[in-house]
């Protein structure tokens, strides 16, 4: 594998695993919507500045609706709903729930990227959904479902649409360009939270503010740029298969830094969720021809 792709994968996994604990920390001073806006305002500003220095091109008029959709689903909806979900859901569990996005990606790729599923792929989906059900159960409250967990699952669906939809756009734009447009579009859609965001920024502790800046510069700006670069070089189904390690790392980070110990259902639920994803990704797919990677210029995002 290209060393740049390996580096981008390693950076993305580490940054995205750390994001869940940082979000839980930031939610102590920010409400979910303003937190997402603050985070991506930082990310958009950093990407726009870096893009202007690297000579990023403006988007084509005919691509604006698709870019807006990516920003709406993959940035605005994804992060606002994830933040709301993490108000009650532990960071490690949230990471496992989000990591079910390859299941939804597989379903979308079946129709939009012509990637077929073998019978074992459908079995894998059932296994993964079973794990999600365990993760979504309220701890110590019988068999009731935690609504916040289902909200996070909806974020995973949005992420899968974002992943599949950006593949065609990465044939026209570099990873840096696409990430900048998507983040700016997502930030625009979240401006409804601006008044409350300004109020909360004025009262937030410095440590929490720095945590949000970290979320914007690294898991958001750098992480999204690396992910787009990865998708420009690998098939969508292959790229998402490398994300299996994220929830395990996220749970470990939350345990170390937030003292969030996994509940009794977290481990079996997480194992089932990941096992189902692995069955789908490694054994359940029959891939059609994959579009050629985007131009080498897209490697700029991984530098």
Secondary structure, DSSP 4 states (H G I P E B T S, - for coil): --HHHHHHHHHHHHHHHHHHHHHHHHTTTS-HHHHHHHHHHHHHHHHHHHHHHTTPPPPPGGGHHHHHHHIIIIIIIHHHHHHHHHTTS-HHHHHHHHTTHHHHHHHHHHHHS--EE-HHHHHHHHHHHHHHHHHHBPTTSTT-B-HHHHHHHHHHHHHHHHHHHHHHHTTTS-HHHHHHHHHHHHHHHTGGGHHHHHHHHHHS-HHHHHHHHHIIIIIIIIHHHHHHHHHHHS-HHHHHHTTHHHHHHHHHHHHHHH--PPPTTHHHHHHHHHHHHHIIIIISEE--PPPPPPPGGGGGGG-
